[in-house]
């Protein structure tokens, strides 16, 4: 199973966007496994899970979203980058205090 995430801004017409998504899903004959949403400030995040990856990819592309695992990869990359920066900073501090 794959999950697509779509962020809608506070300016979006939620009902119209959800209707567009439902119409597209019906036209493609795709039935999501789960369809959940989370209120954000501002806006809404939709998480739509599909049985097949190609369905999640098509949905994400159509509605300007991403696959949920892409978010995890980006977050992991940011963590690794931050850890590397901290290591460099700590190394500099250690070098400075040794002198």
C-alpha positions in Angstrom: 0.0 0.0 0.0 1.1 3.5 -0.8 -0.1 6.8 0.7 -0.4 10.1 -1.2 -0.3 13.4 0.7 -2.0 16.5 -0.6 -1.8 19.9 1.2 -4.6 22.3 0.6 -4.1 25.9 1.6 -6.6 27.9 3.6 -7.5 29.7 0.4 -8.7 26.4 -1.4 -12.4 25.6 -1.6 -12.2 22.3 0.3 -15.6 21.0 -0.9 -14.7 21.8 -4.6 -11.2 20.2 -4.3 -12.6 17.0 -2.6 -15.3 16.8 -5.3 -12.7 17.1 -8.0 -10.7 14.3 -6.3 -13.8 12.0 -6.0 -14.7 12.6 -9.7 -11.2 11.9 -10.8 -11.0 8.7 -8.7 -14.4 7.6 -10.1 -13.3 8.3 -13.7 -10.0 6.3 -13.2 -12.0 3.5 -11.4 -9.7 3.8 -8.4 -10.9 3.1 -4.9 -8.6 4.3 -2.1 -8.2 2.1 0.9 -8.4 5.1 3.3 -9.0 8.8 3.0 -8.2 10.9 6.0 -7.6 14.6 6.6 -5.8 16.7 9.2 -6.6 20.3 10.0 -3.5 22.5 9.7 -3.1 26.2 10.3 -3.8 27.3 7.6 -5.4 24.6 5.5 -5.8 20.8 5.4 -3.5 17.8 4.7 -5.1 14.8 3.0 -3.7 11.3 3.3 -5.1 8.9 0.8 -3.9 5.3 0.8 -4.1 3.1 -2.2 -3.6 -0.6 -2.7 -1.2 -0.1 -5.7 1.7 2.4 -5.9 0.8 3.5 -9.5 -2.6 4.7 -8.2 -1.0 6.7 -5.4 1.6 8.2 -7.8 -1.1 9.1 -10.3 -3.3 10.7 -7.6 -0.3 12.7 -6.1 0.7 14.0 -9.6 -2.9 14.9 -10.5 -3.5 16.9 -7.3 0.0 18.3 -6.6 0.9 16.0 -3.8 3.7 13.6 -2.9 4.0 10.1 -1.7 4.2 9.8 2.1 7.5 8.0 2.0 9.0 11.0 0.1 8.3 13.1 3.2 10.1 10.6 5.4 13.1 10.6 3.0 13.3 14.4 3.0 13.0 14.5 6.8 15.7 11.8 7.2 17.9 13.8 4.9 17.4 16.9 6.9 18.2 15.1 10.1 21.4 13.6 8.6 22.4 17.1 7.4 21.7 18.6 10.8 23.7 15.9 12.5 26.6 16.5 10.2 26.6 20.2 10.9 26.5 19.6 14.6 29.4 17.2 14.3 31.4 19.9 12.5 30.5 22.5 15.1 31.4 20.2 18.0 34.7 19.3 16.2 35.6 23.0 15.9 34.7 23.6 19.5 36.9 20.7 20.6 39.8 22.0 18.4 39.4 25.5 19.9 39.4 24.2 23.5 42.5 22.1 22.9 44.5 25.1 21.8 
